[in-house]
Every structure is written in structure tokens, then in C-alpha cells.
Amino acid sequence: MFVLVAGGGKVGSNVARTLRRIGHEVTIIEQRRDRFAELEEEFEHAAIVGDATEIFVLERAGIARPPDLVVAVTGDDEDNMVICQMARERYGVPKVIARVNDPRNQPHFDLLGISPTVCATSSILGLVEHEVPEHDLVHLLELRKENLEIVEVQIDKSSPCAGTTVEKLRLPEGARLISVMRDGKAEIAVGKTELKPGDQVLAVLQPGKEDELRQILLKK
């Protein structure tokens, strides 16, 4: 593939370095001249200095070919949105990936249809919540293109579903249980699976169904 990486910080340079190592053609754009000097030493002609939101910089980097993939991983969410929008709409780039620095900006990416996105802050918060002993419902993964998300639910002895089999649960429309983790072992959730206190249940559901799922699986 030919991949254009916008943003030459640690994330962008590591992505570019790994892609080159496995045989892909990569061009990386960095605005800061001090950082660019380091990239140029490593990537030589494959490093471009300039603002990746500027058309002439993108074209100098080869966006008109167009690339198979544009990866926008600058430290500015607005820049990442602009880069992805221009790549798709002006140059017909088939796939874009954007970094989201501030989770509060995720709705703006969604509104523009920029997907997939990666947000380290949200991912780390999800892991932190997962490690909290008394967590109830944790968002593990968002499948934006499919309009689905995967959540983990901790069942305790006061949960209304404790002692109930999956087939007897009145799950909200658009929600399904995937698996049950018990005593360190996971099993696929089938109709005869009985939910017990201490179980960690994975569910796939449509966004907005979390409260309905809570009512069925968690404390009333």
C-alpha cells in the first residue's frame, strides 16, 4: 500500500516506521522543523515538512495519486478532521484513520463520518474502569461503522438477573449477550447459560441501549 501519515510525533513516526518495515510505501508529513530534521534523517525523501492541512503540502506528499490510506495523527483534532475530509472528498482516498486527542471531540468526527478513529484517552479510561473491582458497565469497543458497541457487565448478588438463564432474560431489542467469564474461564452465552454473581458478561448492543441493559442485568 501507499500510506500517507500526517503528524510526525511519536505515534506517526512509529506507525510510519512499522509500515515501512513490513514493505509498504509511506510518506510522513511533519510541521515542526526540529522534528522534521530527525524524520528526514531516518525517512529521507519520504519525509515532508509543512502543515498537512494545506493543499500544496498534501499534494507535494503525493495525495493526488491518491494513497490507499491516510492516517491523521497530529496533536490537533481539528487538523485531523480537516485532513481526513480533504483526503476523502477532494482526492478520493478510499480509507482514512484519525487520531482523537480529546474524547469530547469524538461526536464531531462521527458527524463528519470519519471512521475509524483512535482515542488513547478513551481506551485507557476503559481499561481503568475494567480494573475497578466494583465496576458495573464498561465500554470496551465501539464499532462505529456497524453502529454497535461491546460492553462488559459485572453481575453481583443483588443483580436482578442473578440465577436467571439467558433465554429467560428480556433483553432490549438490539442487544445480545456474547460470553460469560467465570472463575477465569470464558464461555459463549447460549440460551441455557445461567448468570451467577461474580460473572463478567460481554454484550453487543446498539448505542443508546445501555440504560435498558442496565435495568435487566444490574441493580434496580
Long-range contacts (C-beta under 8 A, 24 or more apart in sequence): 1-25, 1-67, 1-68, 1-69, 2-26, 2-27, 2-62, 2-65, 2-67, 2-68, 2-69, 3-27, 3-67, 3-68, 3-69, 3-70, 3-71, 4-29, 4-58, 4-61, 4-62, 4-63, 4-67, 4-69, 4-70, 4-71, 4-87, 4-93, 5-29, 5-71, 5-73, 6-52, 6-70, 6-71, 6-72, 6-73, 6-74, 6-79, 6-80, 6-83, 7-52, 7-71, 7-72, 7-73, 7-74, 7-75, 7-80, 7-99, 8-32, 8-35, 8-36, 8-39, 8-47, 9-35, 9-73, 9-74, 9-75, 11-73, 11-99, 12-71, 12-73, 12-74, 13-39, 13-42, 15-71, 15-73, 16-43, 16-46, 17-42, 20-46, 27-61, 27-62, 27-67, 29-57, 29-58, 29-61, 31-74, 52-79, 52-83, 53-79, 53-82, 53-83, 53-86, 55-86, 55-90, 58-83, 58-86, 58-87, 58-91, 63-87, 63-91, 63-93, 64-91, 66-91, 66-92, 66-93, 66-94, 67-93, 68-93, 68-94, 68-95, 69-93, 69-94, 69-95, 69-96, 69-97, 70-95, 70-96, 70-97, 71-96, 71-97, 72-96, 72-97, 72-98, 72-99, 73-98, 73-99, 74-99, 75-101, 76-101, 77-101, 77-102, 77-105, 77-108, 77-109, 81-108, 81-109, 81-112, 81-114, 84-112, 84-114, 85-112, 85-114, 110-144, 115-144, 115-145, 116-144, 116-145, 117-144, 136-214, 136-218, 136-219, 137-210, 137-213, 137-214, 137-218, 140-202, 142-207, 147-206, 147-207, 148-204, 148-205, 148-206, 148-207, 149-204, 149-205, 149-206, 149-207, 150-178, 150-202, 150-203, 150-204, 151-202, 151-203, 151-205, 151-210, 151-213, 152-200, 152-201, 152-202, 152-203, 153-200, 153-201, 153-202, 153-203, 153-213, 153-214, 153-217, 153-218, 154-199, 154-200, 154-201, 155-195, 155-196, 155-197, 155-198, 155-199, 155-200, 155-201, 155-217, 155-218, 156-197, 156-198, 156-219, 157-197, 158-219, 159-195, 159-197, 159-217, 159-218, 159-219, 160-216, 160-217, 160-218, 160-219, 160-220, 161-195, 161-216, 161-217, 162-195, 162-196, 162-197, 163-194, 163-195, 163-196, 164-194, 164-195, 165-191, 165-192, 165-193, 165-194, 165-195, 166-190, 166-191, 166-192, 166-193, 166-194, 166-195, 167-191, 167-192, 169-195, 169-216, 169-217, 170-216, 171-213, 171-216, 172-205, 172-209, 172-212, 172-213, 172-216, 174-205, 174-206, 174-209, 175-203, 175-204, 175-205, 175-206, 175-209, 175-212, 175-213, 176-203, 176-204, 176-205, 177-201, 177-202, 177-203, 178-202, 178-203, 178-204
